[in-house]
Amino acid sequence: MNWQINTSFHYTLPETDHFIGVEVNQVVADGKLETTLRPQVKLGLNDKLAIGMAAGFPVGGKDRALSSFFRLIYQL
């Protein structure tokens, strides 16, 4: 059996649609624990549109690489 544990902590900047935060993504598989820290930021461009960016920093593990992604967010 494999497990995924995803925990996130975010802070929304007062009177804005911006936030900063971090996700802690953990996978438990074959008796091993792999952890990736993902700092994130979201910038609200207007009341419907925002952009986000996240980076992935593996904790431990020699075969794991850094990662990152951008996202375009349409808010209903």
Secondary structure, DSSP 8 states (H G I E B T S, - for coil): --EEEEEEEEEE-TTSS-EEEEEEEEEEETTEEEEEEEEEEEEE-SSSEEEEEEEEEEES-TT---EEEEEEEE--
